[in-house]
């Protein structure tokens, strides 16, 4: 039971960090954040079987949360726009969330 609670707390804390980084922009690259955070949690909790279980549960819960949030609120990805006058990077909405319709 303690490993599930530790995984839940770890996934919620990582989700709050992603909210601070602008969640819609992070959701555009959810696979990269998912891999990075799962590896980070594995490194953080390494050493015991219970710690590794908590890290895997935290990574799994965060992955599910990111997929659900991407469907609900949508995501943005960065794109390069080049015109005759200027070149710049812009954020483009890639998926329309259910709350935006």
C-alpha positions in Angstrom: 0.0 0.0 0.0 2.9 2.4 0.8 4.4 1.9 -2.6 1.1 2.9 -4.3 0.8 6.0 -2.2 4.5 6.9 -2.8 3.9 6.5 -6.6 0.8 8.6 -6.5 2.5 11.4 -4.6 5.5 11.3 -6.9 3.3 11.5 -10.0 1.2 14.3 -8.6 4.4 16.3 -7.7 5.8 15.8 -11.2 2.5 16.9 -12.7 2.5 20.1 -10.6 6.0 20.8 -12.0 4.7 20.4 -15.5 1.8 22.8 -14.7 4.4 25.4 -13.7 6.1 24.9 -17.1 2.9 25.6 -19.0 1.1 22.3 -19.2 -0.3 22.6 -22.8 3.2 23.1 -24.2 4.5 20.2 -22.2 1.6 18.0 -23.5 2.8 18.6 -27.0 5.8 16.6 -26.1 4.3 14.3 -23.6 6.2 11.2 -24.7 9.6 13.0 -23.9 8.4 14.2 -20.5 7.0 10.7 -19.8 10.3 9.0 -20.5 12.4 11.6 -18.7 10.2 11.6 -15.6 10.0 7.8 -15.4 13.8 7.5 -15.7 14.2 10.3 -13.1 11.8 8.6 -10.7 13.6 5.3 -11.2 16.9 6.9 -10.4 15.4 8.7 -7.4 13.8 5.6 -5.9 16.5 3.1 -6.8 18.0 0.9 -4.2 15.1 -1.2 -2.9 12.3 -3.2 -4.5 9.7 -1.0 -2.9 11.4 2.1 -4.2 11.5 0.7 -7.7 7.9 -0.3 -7.5 6.9 3.2 -6.4 8.9 4.7 -9.3 7.2 2.4 -11.8 3.7 3.1 -10.4 4.5 6.8 -10.4 5.6 6.7 -14.0 2.5 4.7 -15.0 0.1 7.1 -13.2 1.8 10.1 -14.7 1.6 8.6 -18.2 -2.1 8.0 -17.8 -2.6 11.5 -16.5 -0.7 13.1 -19.4 -2.8 11.1 -22.0 -6.1 12.1 -20.3 -5.1 15.7 -20.0 -4.0 15.9 -23.6 -7.5 14.7 -24.7 -9.2 17.1 -22.3 -7.3 20.4 -22.7 -5.3 19.9 -25.9 -1.6 20.5 -26.6 0.7 22.9 -28.4 3.9 22.2 -30.4 6.6 24.5 -31.5 6.9 25.2 -35.3 9.3 27.2 -37.4 7.6 29.9 -39.6 9.7 31.4 -42.3 8.6 34.3 -44.5 10.5 36.6 -46.8 10.9 39.1 -44.0 11.4 37.1 -40.8 12.0 33.7 -39.4 10.6 32.8 -36.0 9.3 30.0 -33.8 5.6 29.9 -32.9 3.5 27.7 -30.8 0.7 25.9 -32.8 -2.2 24.1 -31.3 -1.9 20.5 -32.4 -4.9 18.8 -30.7 -8.2 20.3 -29.7 -9.2 19.4 -26.3 -12.8 18.5 -25.3 -13.0 21.7 -23.2 -12.1 24.0 -26.2 -15.0 22.9 -28.5 
